[in-house]
Amino acid sequence: MKTADQTLDEILTLAAAHFKVPREKLRPDDDMFKTLGIDSLQTLDLLTKLENHFQVELPDYELQGVSDFRTLAGKIQARL
Amino acid sequence: MTTKDTKVHEGKATSAGCAVSTDALSWTLSDGVIELALHRAPCNELGSASLEELEKFATALQRMQPDAYALIIYSELKPGFCAGADLRELYQRSQAMEKAAAAKGVRDFLERIHRVLNLIDAAPLTTIAAVHGVTFGGGFELALACDLIIADKMTRFCFPELRLGLIPGFGGIPRLKRDLGNAVVRDLLLTGRSINATKAQQIGLVSQLVGEGEALGAARATAAQLGKFDRATAAAAKKFIKPIPHEELRQEMDLFCELFARPAVEAGLRKFVESSDAQPYLP
């Protein structure tokens, strides 16, 4: 079982790699959309990457209102 | 094959095959395999222009069928297979018309796209949707008209219509029910959530799950296998196992039109079209 910190770290690493952003530029409480510069279609891409990586199913309506990596990590952690 | 229409940019026909390209689509026939490529940015939204081109393809498909045993439909665009109906066009057109005219326009559009999808659904050759990325709404419904869905692992399937106060209108409900059953339809329809390709394979929607960017290659490999079989036998097998749910398709269309007349739909479409939200494709 991953810890919440491990989950968060893996999300940041995965997002940095997928959107080609330096990992050190991403912080847990950053606004994902602004930091990554992504739109809703790219957000779905990120969701799919995360589901595949963590082998969980995260309904996209659970992302409503989620704007920072830490909250996103919490949603995923709850399904691990 | 005729290529006389002015919207057809290029085309050639030989006894061995043909190639045609229009604004939103292009198709080829080579060695018994038809490939229909979607390429209308941003994500192959289906509006009146795309429908017109799909109708041309459907006409061409009927001509090509004697020379083909497989059809592959795929997208050349990075965001995905197809994001569904062109909601901006739907909203703008409905705003520019009287309510009765807008309702008639919607029904005409649905009748036309149903004709196209029914032709693909019942085509006497094996049809494969090679999908990736966003496969939403009408795009999902296009894939459901095909016999097999081959998906790369970044694909997402969704019926988002309830968010707009609507239901799928291109035949998605009866076709998904035909293929997978009522419970799966209820889950996707009533929650409006999207599912990834892994989940879609688990429930039997996706026949092959492949790596990112590999769906078309896998579809071509599958088509090559199909070419080994007797075409008449394959066509008879398909006709036996894949009936077109005509009555339910009609009922779905009627319900869509009934719902479309409600003010909630106009409000939902306006919200989508005018949204500056970073997540208009999320519920």
Interface residues (C-beta under 8 A of the other chain):
Chain A: F33 I38 D39 S40 L41 T43 L44 D45 L47 T48 K49 E51 N52 E57 P59 D60 Y61 L63 Q64
Chain B: P42 C43 P79 G80 A83 G133 V134 K153 M154 T155 R156 C158 T191 G192 R193 S194 I195 N196 A197 T198 K199 D277 A278 Q279 P280 Y281 L282 P283
